Amino acid sequence: MRGICYVELVSETANRDAHSGLAGSLFPNSAWRLVWALKSLKGEDEHILIPGFYDDVRPLTDADLSMLNMLPDDSRRLKELYGLNNFLRDMRGGLAFKKAAVFEPTCTICGLKAGHQGPGSKTVLPAQATAKVDFRLVPDQDPEDVLAKLRRYLDLQGFEDINVNFLGGTRPARTNPEDPFVQLANSTAAAVYGKEPLIRPMIGGSGPNYLFINDLNLPVISAGVGYPDNRGHAPNEHIRIHDFVQGIRHTAYIIEAYGRN
């Protein structure tokens, strides 16, 4: 799984909102300060501009590329599912698309808040603006290191006034696909689902697997019970009962097979 560094950026320029007619040409605007700070983090080519951000990214191996090549190309289905006209950098599927989906670190604005958000108009100059930002990390990046580099970079860009609140993070980690436990999970999956499974060398989400893999030296696999339209992290996030039952069966098969080995 990829790691994550989740932060809240806060710009505060006054102790209360002001009338934009009075203050628009006099007072610093927290929303503009935040927008300018956010713009400094990433270029239009999606390259993250924080110095040293990519220093610890582990290069892909031939085995990684081989596993990616074996996976189906989901690009057309994702476009239809989300009503997209295009992907970033005009990607059109294929190996580059698969690599970007899980093996590239990201910088994502997850939410923005400032000033008047209700119906109609209200001419205010906001005193505070906030943004929730996540950085998805790949091996061997460290969320604490990314946090320090973010703070240093904002200061160098003249945004010492932007507060950075660290909301949480975890390091990325991977289990060796050749590990016997992975092979056991694959063979039992074939028995449950009636077809040969495919191995995804990484998934885009994040979780606590680093502690198990790196500190306890235990292999971790994720079988999953979701499906493409489960609306993850959105209204009506859900799973289907049949998939859930199959996931329970797969878990039982894994436990039984592990007990025999």
ABEGO torsion letter per residue (X at the ends): XBBBBBBBBBBBABABBBBAAAAAAABBBAAAAAAAAAAAABBAAGBBABBGAAAABBBBBAAAAAAAAABBBAAAAAAAAAGBABBBGGBAEEAAAAAAAAABBBBBBABBBBEBABBEBBBBBBABBBBBBBBBBBOABBAAAAAAAAAAAAAAAGAAABBBBBAEBBBBBBBBAABAAAAAAAAAAAAAAGBBBBBBABBABBBAAAAAAAAAGBBBBBAEABBAAAGBGBBGBBBBAAAAAAAAAAAAAAAAAAAAX
